[in-house]
């Protein structure tokens, strides 16, 4: 006897069939050139991130601390 599928399994099967017809979901636009504003924002974020370093504890958890000069 076949097992009854859960609602989430039925939904995923249905959406999979829709993707066959309509194609995949819309992807983010990463294939276009960056604007000057986005380039500047990226530079600021990279500068902020470079001030910190990630430290890993023995239990596997991580935290960030200021970088030592």
C-alpha positions as CSV (number, residue, x, y, z in Angstrom):
1,X,0.0,0.0,0.0
2,X,1.4,3.4,-0.9
3,X,2.1,5.9,1.9
4,X,0.0,9.0,2.0
5,X,2.1,12.1,1.2
6,X,2.0,15.0,3.7
7,X,0.7,18.4,2.7
8,X,4.2,19.8,2.3
9,X,5.2,17.0,0.0
10,X,2.2,17.5,-2.1
11,X,2.8,21.2,-2.3
12,X,6.5,20.7,-3.3
13,X,5.4,18.2,-6.0
14,X,2.9,20.7,-7.3
15,X,5.3,23.6,-7.4
16,X,7.9,21.3,-9.1
17,X,5.4,20.7,-11.9
18,X,4.7,24.4,-12.2
19,X,8.5,25.1,-12.5
20,X,8.5,22.6,-15.4
21,X,5.9,24.8,-17.2
22,X,6.9,28.3,-16.1
23,X,10.6,27.9,-15.4
24,X,12.5,28.6,-12.2
25,X,11.7,31.4,-9.8
26,X,13.1,34.8,-10.6
27,X,16.7,35.2,-9.8
28,X,18.3,38.3,-8.3
29,X,20.0,40.6,-10.7
30,X,23.6,39.8,-10.1
31,X,24.5,39.8,-13.8
32,X,24.4,43.6,-14.3
33,X,27.2,46.1,-13.7
34,X,27.3,47.7,-10.2
35,X,26.3,51.3,-9.9
36,X,28.6,53.9,-8.5
37,X,26.5,54.0,-5.3
38,X,26.7,50.3,-4.8
39,X,30.5,50.3,-5.4
40,X,30.9,53.0,-2.7
41,X,28.7,51.1,-0.3
42,X,30.7,47.9,-0.9
43,X,34.0,49.8,-0.1
44,X,32.5,51.1,3.1
45,X,31.3,47.7,4.2
46,X,34.6,46.1,3.4
47,X,36.4,48.7,5.4
48,X,34.1,48.1,8.4
49,X,34.5,44.4,8.1
50,X,38.3,44.6,8.0
51,X,38.4,46.0,11.5
52,X,37.2,42.7,13.0
53,X,38.3,39.1,13.1
54,X,36.4,35.9,13.8
55,X,37.5,33.7,16.7
56,X,36.4,30.1,17.0
57,X,35.8,28.6,20.5
58,X,36.6,25.0,21.3
59,X,32.9,24.1,21.2
60,X,32.6,25.3,17.6
61,X,30.9,28.6,18.3
62,X,32.3,31.8,16.9
63,X,32.4,35.4,17.8
64,X,34.1,38.6,16.5
65,X,36.7,40.7,18.2
66,X,38.5,43.8,17.1
67,X,41.7,43.1,15.2
68,X,45.0,43.5,17.0
69,X,47.3,46.0,15.4
